[in-house]
Amino acid sequence: MSTTTYSVSGMTCGNCVAHVTEELKGLAGVSKVDVDLVSGGASSVHVTSEAELDRAQVAAAVAEAGYSLDFA
């Protein structure tokens, strides 16, 4: 198992968290998604999966939910 933390911008409420969680759980191998919501800032999204995920794939799922993955 691999857990990776991503920084996501644009989330402001529980519905935002639900949308991002749903999209990320739809990725192959993802077993768990936890979000530390920072309203109006960058939220930490912890994704547990069978293997390390492709960052572009994660970014696409987050974008599908209507938010953006911060690239550091």
N, CA, C and O atoms as a Maestro MAE file, in Angstrom:
{
 s_m_m2io_version
 :::
 2.0.0
}

f_m_ct {
 s_m_title
 :::
 protein
 m_atom[288] {
  # First column is atom index #
  i_m_mmod_type
  r_m_x_coord
  r_m_y_coord
  r_m_z_coord
  i_m_residue_number
  s_m_chain_name
  s_m_pdb_residue_name
  s_m_pdb_atom_name
  i_m_atomic_number
  :::
  1 25 0.838 -1.187 0.000 1 A "MET " " N  " 7
  2 3 0.000 0.000 0.000 1 A "MET " " CA " 6
  3 2 0.877 1.243 0.000 1 A "MET " " C  " 6
  4 15 1.978 1.256 0.550 1 A "MET " " O  " 8
  5 25 0.363 2.270 -0.623 2 A "SER " " N  " 7
  6 3 1.066 3.538 -0.723 2 A "SER " " CA " 6
  7 2 0.103 4.663 -0.356 2 A "SER " " C  " 6
  8 15 -1.025 4.694 -0.848 2 A "SER " " O  " 8
  9 25 0.535 5.585 0.502 3 A "THR " " N  " 7
  10 3 -0.276 6.755 0.826 3 A "THR " " CA " 6
  11 2 0.494 7.988 0.397 3 A "THR " " C  " 6
  12 15 1.640 8.196 0.795 3 A "THR " " O  " 8
  13 25 -0.155 8.805 -0.423 4 A "THR " " N  " 7
  14 3 0.452 10.020 -0.936 4 A "THR " " CA " 6
  15 2 -0.439 11.191 -0.588 4 A "THR " " C  " 6
  16 15 -1.664 11.088 -0.654 4 A "THR " " O  " 8
  17 25 0.173 12.312 -0.216 5 A "THR " " N  " 7
  18 3 -0.582 13.519 0.111 5 A "THR " " CA " 6
  19 2 -0.440 14.521 -1.030 5 A "THR " " C  " 6
  20 15 0.662 14.814 -1.492 5 A "THR " " O  " 8
  21 25 -1.583 15.035 -1.469 6 A "TYR " " N  " 7
  22 3 -1.639 16.027 -2.534 6 A "TYR " " CA " 6
  23 2 -2.231 17.321 -1.982 6 A "TYR " " C  " 6
  24 15 -3.006 17.294 -1.026 6 A "TYR " " O  " 8
  25 25 -1.874 18.425 -2.571 7 A "SER " " N  " 7
  26 3 -2.417 19.722 -2.209 7 A "SER " " CA " 6
  27 2 -3.426 20.123 -3.275 7 A "SER " " C  " 6
  28 15 -3.105 20.169 -4.462 7 A "SER " " O  " 8
  29 25 -4.663 20.417 -2.836 8 A "VAL " " N  " 7
  30 3 -5.742 20.733 -3.765 8 A "VAL " " CA " 6
  31 2 -6.309 22.107 -3.424 8 A "VAL " " C  " 6
  32 15 -6.624 22.391 -2.268 8 A "VAL " " O  " 8
  33 25 -6.434 22.953 -4.440 9 A "SER " " N  " 7
  34 3 -6.974 24.304 -4.253 9 A "SER " " CA " 6
  35 2 -8.420 24.379 -4.694 9 A "SER " " C  " 6
  36 15 -8.853 23.655 -5.591 9 A "SER " " O  " 8
  37 25 -9.166 25.272 -4.046 10 A "GLY " " N  " 7
  38 3 -10.522 25.581 -4.477 10 A "GLY " " CA " 6
  39 2 -11.636 24.971 -3.655 10 A "GLY " " C  " 6
  40 15 -12.791 25.367 -3.815 10 A "GLY " " O  " 8
  41 25 -11.340 24.029 -2.786 11 A "MET " " N  " 7
  42 3 -12.397 23.405 -1.995 11 A "MET " " CA " 6
  43 2 -12.781 24.326 -0.830 11 A "MET " " C  " 6
  44 15 -11.916 24.919 -0.184 11 A "MET " " O  " 8
  45 25 -14.089 24.437 -0.572 12 A "THR " " N  " 7
  46 3 -14.550 25.328 0.492 12 A "THR " " CA " 6
  47 2 -15.509 24.674 1.478 12 A "THR " " C  " 6
  48 15 -15.802 25.255 2.523 12 A "THR " " O  " 8
  49 25 -16.014 23.459 1.162 13 A "CYS " " N  " 7
  50 3 -17.037 22.869 2.034 13 A "CYS " " CA " 6
  51 2 -17.049 21.344 1.927 13 A "CYS " " C  " 6
  52 15 -16.267 20.744 1.190 13 A "CYS " " O  " 8
  53 25 -17.944 20.753 2.671 14 A "GLY " " N  " 7
  54 3 -18.089 19.305 2.680 14 A "GLY " " CA " 6
  55 2 -18.486 18.730 1.328 14 A "GLY " " C  " 6
  56 15 -18.062 17.631 0.972 14 A "GLY " " O  " 8
  57 25 -19.293 19.464 0.574 15 A "ASN " " N  " 7
  58 3 -19.668 18.990 -0.761 15 A "ASN " " CA " 6
  59 2 -18.448 18.921 -1.674 15 A "ASN " " C  " 6
  60 15 -18.317 17.998 -2.478 15 A "ASN " " O  " 8
  61 25 -17.565 19.892 -1.547 16 A "CYS " " N  " 7
  62 3 -16.326 19.890 -2.325 16 A "CYS " " CA " 6
  63 2 -15.516 18.635 -1.997 16 A "CYS " " C  " 6
  64 15 -15.016 17.952 -2.891 16 A "CYS " " O  " 8
  65 25 -15.396 18.349 -0.714 17 A "VAL " " N  " 7
  66 3 -14.663 17.173 -0.254 17 A "VAL " " CA " 6
  67 2 -15.289 15.910 -0.838 17 A "VAL " " C  " 6
  68 15 -14.575 15.016 -1.293 17 A "VAL " " O  " 8
  69 25 -16.608 15.833 -0.826 18 A "ALA " " N  " 7
  70 3 -17.316 14.659 -1.343 18 A "ALA " " CA " 6
  71 2 -17.048 14.465 -2.834 18 A "ALA " " C  " 6
  72 15 -16.853 13.335 -3.280 18 A "ALA " " O  " 8
  73 25 -17.034 15.544 -3.606 19 A "HIS " " N  " 7
  74 3 -16.811 15.453 -5.050 19 A "HIS " " CA " 6
  75 2 -15.391 14.965 -5.347 19 A "HIS " " C  " 6
  76 15 -15.198 14.082 -6.183 19 A "HIS " " O  " 8
  77 25 -14.404 15.537 -4.666 20 A "VAL " " N  " 7
  78 3 -13.014 15.133 -4.878 20 A "VAL " " CA " 6
  79 2 -12.811 13.683 -4.438 20 A "VAL " " C  " 6
  80 15 -12.157 12.904 -5.132 20 A "VAL " " O  " 8
  81 25 -13.374 13.328 -3.283 21 A "THR " " N  " 7
  82 3 -13.255 11.962 -2.769 21 A "THR " " CA " 6
  83 2 -13.845 10.967 -3.762 21 A "THR " " C  " 6
  84 15 -13.231 9.939 -4.047 21 A "THR " " O  " 8
  85 25 -15.018 11.260 -4.285 22 A "GLU " " N  " 7
  86 3 -15.684 10.361 -5.229 22 A "GLU " " CA " 6
  87 2 -14.835 10.153 -6.486 22 A "GLU " " C  " 6
  88 15 -14.676 9.022 -6.945 22 A "GLU " " O  " 8
  89 25 -14.295 11.230 -7.037 23 A "GLU " " N  " 7
  90 3 -13.475 11.115 -8.248 23 A "GLU " " CA " 6
  91 2 -12.208 10.301 -7.983 23 A "GLU " " C  " 6
  92 15 -11.838 9.441 -8.783 23 A "GLU " " O  " 8
  93 25 -11.547 10.576 -6.858 24 A "LEU " " N  " 7
  94 3 -10.303 9.869 -6.558 24 A "LEU " " CA " 6
  95 2 -10.543 8.396 -6.251 24 A "LEU " " C  " 6
  96 15 -9.735 7.546 -6.625 24 A "LEU " " O  " 8
  97 25 -11.646 8.088 -5.575 25 A "LYS " " N  " 7
  98 3 -11.954 6.680 -5.290 25 A "LYS " " CA " 6
  99 2 -12.282 5.904 -6.565 25 A "LYS " " C  " 6
  100 15 -12.266 4.673 -6.570 25 A "LYS " " O  " 8
  101 25 -12.574 6.619 -7.631 26 A "GLY " " N  " 7
  102 3 -12.850 5.987 -8.914 26 A "GLY " " CA " 6
  103 2 -11.594 5.548 -9.649 26 A "GLY " " C  " 6
  104 15 -11.676 4.812 -10.633 26 A "GLY " " O  " 8
  105 25 -10.434 5.994 -9.183 27 A "LEU " " N  " 7
  106 3 -9.170 5.581 -9.809 27 A "LEU " " CA " 6
  107 2 -8.831 4.152 -9.410 27 A "LEU " " C  " 6
  108 15 -9.057 3.750 -8.269 27 A "LEU " " O  " 8
  109 25 -8.294 3.397 -10.341 28 A "ALA " " N  " 7
  110 3 -7.934 2.006 -10.095 28 A "ALA " " CA " 6
  111 2 -6.926 1.890 -8.955 28 A "ALA " " C  " 6
  112 15 -5.899 2.568 -8.951 28 A "ALA " " O  " 8
  113 25 -7.232 1.024 -7.990 29 A "GLY " " N  " 7
  114 3 -6.316 0.748 -6.891 29 A "GLY " " CA " 6
  115 2 -6.483 1.616 -5.667 29 A "GLY " " C  " 6
  116 15 -5.872 1.340 -4.635 29 A "GLY " " O  " 8
  117 25 -7.301 2.666 -5.748 30 A "VAL " " N  " 7
  118 3 -7.480 3.553 -4.597 30 A "VAL " " CA " 6
  119 2 -8.416 2.896 -3.588 30 A "VAL " " C  " 6
  120 15 -9.520 2.473 -3.929 30 A "VAL " " O  " 8
  121 25 -7.956 2.818 -2.337 31 A "SER " " N  " 7
  122 3 -8.764 2.189 -1.293 31 A "SER " " CA " 6
  123 2 -9.277 3.185 -0.261 31 A "SER " " C  " 6
  124 15 -10.261 2.911 0.425 31 A "SER " " O  " 8
  125 25 -8.621 4.343 -0.143 32 A "LYS " " N  " 7
  126 3 -9.020 5.295 0.891 32 A "LYS " " CA " 6
  127 2 -8.616 6.707 0.479 32 A "LYS " " C  " 6
  128 15 -7.549 6.924 -0.096 32 A "LYS " " O  " 8
  129 25 -9.500 7.667 0.789 33 A "VAL " " N  " 7
  130 3 -9.217 9.092 0.553 33 A "VAL " " CA " 6
  131 2 -9.626 9.854 1.796 33 A "VAL " " C  " 6
  132 15 -10.769 9.758 2.243 33 A "VAL " " O  " 8
  133 25 -8.691 10.616 2.357 34 A "ASP " " N  " 7
  134 3 -8.969 11.481 3.506 34 A "ASP " " CA " 6
  135 2 -8.608 12.904 3.120 34 A "ASP " " C  " 6
  136 15 -7.570 13.143 2.503 34 A "ASP " " O  " 8
  137 25 -9.474 13.856 3.488 35 A "VAL " " N  " 7
  138 3 -9.235 15.255 3.137 35 A "VAL " " CA " 6
  139 2 -9.184 16.102 4.396 35 A "VAL " " C  " 6
  140 15 -10.071 16.023 5.246 35 A "VAL " " O  " 8
  141 25 -8.135 16.915 4.510 36 A "ASP " " N  " 7
  142 3 -8.036 17.936 5.559 36 A "ASP " " CA " 6
  143 2 -8.416 19.246 4.895 36 A "ASP " " C  " 6
  144 15 -7.586 19.894 4.258 36 A "ASP " " O  " 8
  145 25 -9.695 19.639 5.050 37 A "LEU " " N  " 7
  146 3 -10.227 20.816 4.368 37 A "LEU " " CA " 6
  147 2 -9.688 22.107 4.960 37 A "LEU " " C  " 6
  148 15 -9.736 22.319 6.172 37 A "LEU " " O  " 8
  149 25 -9.173 22.966 4.087 38 A "VAL " " N  " 7
  150 3 -8.755 24.320 4.451 38 A "VAL " " CA " 6
  151 2 -9.562 25.241 3.538 38 A "VAL " " C  " 6
  152 15 -9.178 25.484 2.394 38 A "VAL " " O  " 8
  153 25 -10.676 25.747 4.049 39 A "SER " " N  " 7
  154 3 -11.569 26.566 3.245 39 A "SER " " CA " 6
  155 2 -10.856 27.818 2.750 39 A "SER " " C  " 6
  156 15 -10.324 28.603 3.535 39 A "SER " " O  " 8
  157 25 -10.859 27.986 1.425 40 A "GLY " " N  " 7
  158 3 -10.224 29.151 0.834 40 A "GLY " " CA " 6
  159 2 -8.727 29.019 0.653 40 A "GLY " " C  " 6
  160 15 -8.075 29.946 0.173 40 A "GLY " " O  " 8
  161 25 -8.173 27.875 1.033 41 A "GLY " " N  " 7
  162 3 -6.730 27.651 0.896 41 A "GLY " " CA " 6
  163 2 -6.470 26.315 0.240 41 A "GLY " " C  " 6
  164 15 -7.356 25.737 -0.389 41 A "GLY " " O  " 8
  165 25 -5.262 25.829 0.385 42 A "ALA " " N  " 7
  166 3 -4.896 24.531 -0.174 42 A "ALA " " CA " 6
  167 2 -5.201 23.443 0.857 42 A "ALA " " C  " 6
  168 15 -4.684 23.467 1.973 42 A "ALA " " O  " 8
  169 25 -6.033 22.509 0.469 43 A "SER " " N  " 7
  170 3 -6.407 21.394 1.341 43 A "SER " " CA " 6
  171 2 -5.493 20.209 1.073 43 A "SER " " C  " 6
  172 15 -5.065 19.985 -0.059 43 A "SER " " O  " 8
  173 25 -5.199 19.451 2.126 44 A "SER " " N  " 7
  174 3 -4.384 18.246 1.982 44 A "SER " " CA " 6
  175 2 -5.301 17.055 1.721 44 A "SER " " C  " 6
  176 15 -6.263 16.818 2.451 44 A "SER " " O  " 8
  177 25 -4.984 16.324 0.677 45 A "VAL " " N  " 7
  178 3 -5.763 15.148 0.306 45 A "VAL " " CA " 6
  179 2 -4.826 13.942 0.377 45 A "VAL " " C  " 6
  180 15 -3.836 13.871 -0.351 45 A "VAL " " O  " 8
  181 25 -5.146 13.001 1.256 46 A "HIS " " N  " 7
  182 3 -4.331 11.815 1.479 46 A "HIS " " CA " 6
  183 2 -4.990 10.641 0.751 46 A "HIS " " C  " 6
  184 15 -6.127 10.273 1.044 46 A "HIS " " O  " 8
  185 25 -4.259 10.064 -0.198 47 A "VAL " " N  " 7
  186 3 -4.804 8.987 -1.017 47 A "VAL " " CA " 6
  187 2 -4.010 7.706 -0.759 47 A "VAL " " C  " 6
  188 15 -2.793 7.668 -0.940 47 A "VAL " " O  " 8
  189 25 -4.720 6.659 -0.333 48 A "THR " " N  " 7
  190 3 -4.099 5.351 -0.117 48 A "THR " " CA " 6
  191 2 -4.480 4.460 -1.292 48 A "THR " " C  " 6
  192 15 -5.654 4.336 -1.644 48 A "THR " " O  " 8
  193 25 -3.465 3.842 -1.891 49 A "SER " " N  " 7
  194 3 -3.703 3.005 -3.064 49 A "SER " " CA " 6
  195 2 -2.763 1.802 -3.043 49 A "SER " " C  " 6
  196 15 -1.794 1.764 -2.284 49 A "SER " " O  " 8
  197 25 -3.068 0.829 -3.886 50 A "GLU " " N  " 7
  198 3 -2.258 -0.389 -3.965 50 A "GLU " " CA " 6
  199 2 -0.829 -0.074 -4.393 50 A "GLU " " C  " 6
  200 15 0.121 -0.688 -3.907 50 A "GLU " " O  " 8
  201 25 -0.680 0.881 -5.299 51 A "ALA " " N  " 7
  202 3 0.633 1.293 -5.802 51 A "ALA " " CA " 6
  203 2 0.606 2.803 -5.983 51 A "ALA " " C  " 6
  204 15 -0.462 3.415 -5.977 51 A "ALA " " O  " 8
  205 25 1.772 3.398 -6.141 52 A "GLU " " N  " 7
  206 3 1.835 4.845 -6.339 52 A "GLU " " CA " 6
  207 2 1.068 5.221 -7.599 52 A "GLU " " C  " 6
  208 15 1.198 4.566 -8.633 52 A "GLU " " O  " 8
  209 25 0.270 6.275 -7.507 53 A "LEU " " N  " 7
  210 3 -0.544 6.720 -8.638 53 A "LEU " " CA " 6
  211 2 0.223 7.691 -9.518 53 A "LEU " " C  " 6
  212 15 1.129 8.384 -9.056 53 A "LEU " " O  " 8
  213 25 -0.148 7.733 -10.787 54 A "ASP " " N  " 7
  214 3 0.410 8.696 -11.718 54 A "ASP " " CA " 6
  215 2 -0.164 10.076 -11.367 54 A "ASP " " C  " 6
  216 15 -1.380 10.247 -11.294 54 A "ASP " " O  " 8
  217 25 0.715 11.049 -11.154 55 A "ARG " " N  " 7
  218 3 0.281 12.386 -10.724 55 A "ARG " " CA " 6
  219 2 -0.670 13.034 -11.743 55 A "ARG " " C  " 6
  220 15 -1.601 13.740 -11.354 55 A "ARG " " O  " 8
  221 25 -0.446 12.802 -13.019 56 A "ALA " " N  " 7
  222 3 -1.318 13.356 -14.049 56 A "ALA " " CA " 6
  223 2 -2.725 12.768 -13.941 56 A "ALA " " C  " 6
  224 15 -3.715 13.461 -14.176 56 A "ALA " " O  " 8
  225 25 -2.804 11.490 -13.585 57 A "GLN " " N  " 7
  226 3 -4.093 10.823 -13.417 57 A "GLN " " CA " 6
  227 2 -4.839 11.414 -12.214 57 A "GLN " " C  " 6
  228 15 -6.050 11.628 -12.275 57 A "GLN " " O  " 8
  229 25 -4.120 11.673 -11.136 58 A "VAL " " N  " 7
  230 3 -4.715 12.286 -9.951 58 A "VAL " " CA " 6
  231 2 -5.187 13.700 -10.291 58 A "VAL " " C  " 6
  232 15 -6.291 14.095 -9.916 58 A "VAL " " O  " 8
  233 25 -4.359 14.453 -10.995 59 A "ALA " " N  " 7
  234 3 -4.713 15.820 -11.382 59 A "ALA " " CA " 6
  235 2 -5.972 15.837 -12.245 59 A "ALA " " C  " 6
  236 15 -6.824 16.712 -12.087 59 A "ALA " " O  " 8
  237 25 -6.091 14.876 -13.153 60 A "ALA " " N  " 7
  238 3 -7.267 14.798 -14.020 60 A "ALA " " CA " 6
  239 2 -8.531 14.492 -13.211 60 A "ALA " " C  " 6
  240 15 -9.592 15.057 -13.479 60 A "ALA " " O  " 8
  241 25 -8.419 13.602 -12.227 61 A "ALA " " N  " 7
  242 3 -9.576 13.271 -11.385 61 A "ALA " " CA " 6
  243 2 -10.003 14.470 -10.553 61 A "ALA " " C  " 6
  244 15 -11.196 14.737 -10.407 61 A "ALA " " O  " 8
  245 25 -9.035 15.191 -10.009 62 A "VAL " " N  " 7
  246 3 -9.334 16.390 -9.212 62 A "VAL " " CA " 6
  247 2 -9.970 17.456 -10.105 62 A "VAL " " C  " 6
  248 15 -10.916 18.125 -9.690 62 A "VAL " " O  " 8
  249 25 -9.462 17.619 -11.322 63 A "ALA " " N  " 7
  250 3 -10.018 18.590 -12.268 63 A "ALA " " CA " 6
  251 2 -11.447 18.211 -12.655 63 A "ALA " " C  " 6
  252 15 -12.299 19.084 -12.818 63 A "ALA " " O  " 8
  253 25 -11.708 16.912 -12.801 64 A "GLU " " N  " 7
  254 3 -13.061 16.436 -13.132 64 A "GLU " " CA " 6
  255 2 -14.051 16.841 -12.035 64 A "GLU " " C  " 6
  256 15 -15.223 17.102 -12.307 64 A "GLU " " O  " 8
  257 25 -13.560 16.890 -10.795 65 A "ALA " " N  " 7
  258 3 -14.411 17.304 -9.669 65 A "ALA " " CA " 6
  259 2 -14.565 18.822 -9.613 65 A "ALA " " C  " 6
  260 15 -15.402 19.338 -8.872 65 A "ALA " " O  " 8
  261 25 -13.749 19.541 -10.402 66 A "GLY " " N  " 7
  262 3 -13.883 21.000 -10.462 66 A "GLY " " CA " 6
  263 2 -12.832 21.770 -9.670 66 A "GLY " " C  " 6
  264 15 -13.013 22.955 -9.389 66 A "GLY " " O  " 8
  265 25 -11.742 21.113 -9.311 67 A "TYR " " N  " 7
  266 3 -10.710 21.739 -8.480 67 A "TYR " " CA " 6
  267 2 -9.340 21.543 -9.125 67 A "TYR " " C  " 6
  268 15 -9.229 20.904 -10.171 67 A "TYR " " O  " 8
  269 25 -8.314 22.086 -8.510 68 A "SER " " N  " 7
  270 3 -6.996 21.962 -9.129 68 A "SER " " CA " 6
  271 2 -5.972 21.417 -8.141 68 A "SER " " C  " 6
  272 15 -5.947 21.760 -6.959 68 A "SER " " O  " 8
  273 25 -5.134 20.551 -8.692 69 A "LEU " " N  " 7
  274 3 -4.030 19.976 -7.923 69 A "LEU " " CA " 6
  275 2 -2.884 20.970 -7.974 69 A "LEU " " C  " 6
  276 15 -2.502 21.425 -9.052 69 A "LEU " " O  " 8
  277 25 -2.333 21.310 -6.817 70 A "ASP " " N  " 7
  278 3 -1.207 22.228 -6.764 70 A "ASP " " CA " 6
  279 2 0.073 21.446 -7.050 70 A "ASP " " C  " 6
  280 15 0.354 20.430 -6.413 70 A "ASP " " O  " 8
  281 25 0.825 21.929 -8.001 71 A "PHE " " N  " 7
  282 3 2.107 21.287 -8.321 71 A "PHE " " CA " 6
  283 2 3.202 22.097 -7.678 71 A "PHE " " C  " 6
  284 15 3.351 23.289 -7.949 71 A "PHE " " O  " 8
  285 25 3.974 21.445 -6.821 72 A "ALA " " N  " 7
  286 3 5.054 22.150 -6.119 72 A "ALA " " CA " 6
  287 2 6.376 21.897 -6.794 72 A "ALA " " C  " 6
  288 15 7.404 22.406 -6.348 72 A "ALA " " O  " 8
  :::
 }
 m_bond[287] {
  # First column is bond index #
  i_m_from
  i_m_to
  i_m_order
  :::
  1 1 2 1
  2 2 3 1
  3 3 4 2
  4 3 5 1
  5 5 6 1
  6 6 7 1
  7 7 8 2
  8 7 9 1
  9 9 10 1
  10 10 11 1
  11 11 12 2
  12 11 13 1
  13 13 14 1
  14 14 15 1
  15 15 16 2
  16 15 17 1
  17 17 18 1
  18 18 19 1
  19 19 20 2
  20 19 21 1
  21 21 22 1
  22 22 23 1
  23 23 24 2
  24 23 25 1
  25 25 26 1
  26 26 27 1
  27 27 28 2
  28 27 29 1
  29 29 30 1
  30 30 31 1
  31 31 32 2
  32 31 33 1
  33 33 34 1
  34 34 35 1
  35 35 36 2
  36 35 37 1
  37 37 38 1
  38 38 39 1
  39 39 40 2
  40 39 41 1
  41 41 42 1
  42 42 43 1
  43 43 44 2
  44 43 45 1
  45 45 46 1
  46 46 47 1
  47 47 48 2
  48 47 49 1
  49 49 50 1
  50 50 51 1
  51 51 52 2
  52 51 53 1
  53 53 54 1
  54 54 55 1
  55 55 56 2
  56 55 57 1
  57 57 58 1
  58 58 59 1
  59 59 60 2
  60 59 61 1
  61 61 62 1
  62 62 63 1
  63 63 64 2
  64 63 65 1
  65 65 66 1
  66 66 67 1
  67 67 68 2
  68 67 69 1
  69 69 70 1
  70 70 71 1
  71 71 72 2
  72 71 73 1
  73 73 74 1
  74 74 75 1
  75 75 76 2
  76 75 77 1
  77 77 78 1
  78 78 79 1
  79 79 80 2
  80 79 81 1
  81 81 82 1
  82 82 83 1
  83 83 84 2
  84 83 85 1
  85 85 86 1
  86 86 87 1
  87 87 88 2
  88 87 89 1
  89 89 90 1
  90 90 91 1
  91 91 92 2
  92 91 93 1
  93 93 94 1
  94 94 95 1
  95 95 96 2
  96 95 97 1
  97 97 98 1
  98 98 99 1
  99 99 100 2
  100 99 101 1
  101 101 102 1
  102 102 103 1
  103 103 104 2
  104 103 105 1
  105 105 106 1
  106 106 107 1
  107 107 108 2
  108 107 109 1
  109 109 110 1
  110 110 111 1
  111 111 112 2
  112 111 113 1
  113 113 114 1
  114 114 115 1
  115 115 116 2
  116 115 117 1
  117 117 118 1
  118 118 119 1
  119 119 120 2
  120 119 121 1
  121 121 122 1
  122 122 123 1
  123 123 124 2
  124 123 125 1
  125 125 126 1
  126 126 127 1
  127 127 128 2
  128 127 129 1
  129 129 130 1
  130 130 131 1
  131 131 132 2
  132 131 133 1
  133 133 134 1
  134 134 135 1
  135 135 136 2
  136 135 137 1
  137 137 138 1
  138 138 139 1
  139 139 140 2
  140 139 141 1
  141 141 142 1
  142 142 143 1
  143 143 144 2
  144 143 145 1
  145 145 146 1
  146 146 147 1
  147 147 148 2
  148 147 149 1
  149 149 150 1
  150 150 151 1
  151 151 152 2
  152 151 153 1
  153 153 154 1
  154 154 155 1
  155 155 156 2
  156 155 157 1
  157 157 158 1
  158 158 159 1
  159 159 160 2
  160 159 161 1
  161 161 162 1
  162 162 163 1
  163 163 164 2
  164 163 165 1
  165 165 166 1
  166 166 167 1
  167 167 168 2
  168 167 169 1
  169 169 170 1
  170 170 171 1
  171 171 172 2
  172 171 173 1
  173 173 174 1
  174 174 175 1
  175 175 176 2
  176 175 177 1
  177 177 178 1
  178 178 179 1
  179 179 180 2
  180 179 181 1
  181 181 182 1
  182 182 183 1
  183 183 184 2
  184 183 185 1
  185 185 186 1
  186 186 187 1
  187 187 188 2
  188 187 189 1
  189 189 190 1
  190 190 191 1
  191 191 192 2
  192 191 193 1
  193 193 194 1
  194 194 195 1
  195 195 196 2
  196 195 197 1
  197 197 198 1
  198 198 199 1
  199 199 200 2
  200 199 201 1
  201 201 202 1
  202 202 203 1
  203 203 204 2
  204 203 205 1
  205 205 206 1
  206 206 207 1
  207 207 208 2
  208 207 209 1
  209 209 210 1
  210 210 211 1
  211 211 212 2
  212 211 213 1
  213 213 214 1
  214 214 215 1
  215 215 216 2
  216 215 217 1
  217 217 218 1
  218 218 219 1
  219 219 220 2
  220 219 221 1
  221 221 222 1
  222 222 223 1
  223 223 224 2
  224 223 225 1
  225 225 226 1
  226 226 227 1
  227 227 228 2
  228 227 229 1
  229 229 230 1
  230 230 231 1
  231 231 232 2
  232 231 233 1
  233 233 234 1
  234 234 235 1
  235 235 236 2
  236 235 237 1
  237 237 238 1
  238 238 239 1
  239 239 240 2
  240 239 241 1
  241 241 242 1
  242 242 243 1
  243 243 244 2
  244 243 245 1
  245 245 246 1
  246 246 247 1
  247 247 248 2
  248 247 249 1
  249 249 250 1
  250 250 251 1
  251 251 252 2
  252 251 253 1
  253 253 254 1
  254 254 255 1
  255 255 256 2
  256 255 257 1
  257 257 258 1
  258 258 259 1
  259 259 260 2
  260 259 261 1
  261 261 262 1
  262 262 263 1
  263 263 264 2
  264 263 265 1
  265 265 266 1
  266 266 267 1
  267 267 268 2
  268 267 269 1
  269 269 270 1
  270 270 271 1
  271 271 272 2
  272 271 273 1
  273 273 274 1
  274 274 275 1
  275 275 276 2
  276 275 277 1
  277 277 278 1
  278 278 279 1
  279 279 280 2
  280 279 281 1
  281 281 282 1
  282 282 283 1
  283 283 284 2
  284 283 285 1
  285 285 286 1
  286 286 287 1
  287 287 288 2
  :::
 }
}
